[in-house]
Amino acid sequence: MSMYSFTGGKLNFKAPKLRPLILPFRHIISSTTVLKTWWIIVLLGSSLPHAVDNFPKSEFFANKHNFLNVYFVKVGWGWTLATVGSISYLMAYFYSGCKRWIHVRPIVRLLIATAIWKIVVEFILYVEYLTASCSDTRYSERDSCTTNGAQWWRYEISGHIFLLMFASLILIEELQPLKYWPLIDDVLPFKAKLRELSTREIQYIRDRYPLTNFIVTLLSWICIIILTIWLVMTVSTSLYFHSIDHKLLGCFIATMAWWLTYRVWFYHVWPGKPSQGAVYSAVVREFNLRSARAYYRQHTSTSESL
């Protein structure tokens, strides 16, 4: 049974029940806001235990074996690829007008990010290898060093902070197009607003919108949960693990990795920034038109009151 009906030349359809849940993303935070937040958390979290005498330790978060760390952070990149990859793929496919050559772009961006993540992890391990030493020079291996009561030292850049910050920045970057998603309802019924597409392509998109919207809505809320966990675990790591220079270096590497990809590479050359295509252009035009109308009404009412 079709979810669409024609009334007065306009195509109407019954929206899925989950549609309102996506509304928080109409005012989605920017990646620069996330960047500033993570730096503030690391700076304050690293300083607080030293500034407060007898700073209390949480039995849960101070334990590196807590379930959030074991089942989320330890496999954090997998969670990032599964959630962000799925929603980015669906949005790119739909925003492009279901063009098969465009929807591979988010996959390529995430593959590039994965390569960078792997390179950084190997770099962190290499730095640890180069700087590792035992307080007792008779031992050169960690196990023999600690077993015999000596201390094993190495310069350990915080891989946790790097992962949590880089993954959060990627998540927010890839979800930016969601702020236009609710406006799809206002452009789908009108062919004039999708002038780059043929009638057949428009109908193809309309038929797939209800299910796509339902899945994107669910995935967007899963992404909110993941981002919240990354935030909580960043606070935990800042308070209880690593020294401040280790954490700040992890922040710096994550910042540079994000900036070089999403602010330089993807903004200027292929695979491009998140979401492109005919449907995306249409909803952006609708968004800008509504913003201009709202500004005009506000400006007019202000002038009349004066």
Disulfide bonds with the S-S distance in Angstrom:
Cys134-Cys145 2.08
